[in-house]
Amino acid sequence: MMDPLDPLGQTGRHLPLAILLVTTAFGAFFGGAFITALIRASSELDWFKREEE
């Protein structure tokens, strides 16, 4: 009776896990690219530069 509650435990039913892994890989790639772009832009455009008197 546990079959409907455990779809990943069935043989040949690993599609949701594969989709989750691919989605996570794409998210990590684009998240890393976004963070890298923000860090690079902040250093090139001097977003947080203190004005020295």
C-alpha positions, 0 to 999 in steps of 0.5 A: 500500500506504500506504492503511491506514497513512494514513487522514487522507490519503484524501479524505473521511476527516477524521472522526478529525481533526474528533473530535480538534479537538472533543475538544480544544476541550471539554477546553480549555474545561473545563480553563480553567474548572477552573483559573479556579475554583481561582484564584478559590476560593484568593483568596476563601477565603484558602487561601494567606494568611500569618498576620501576627503 
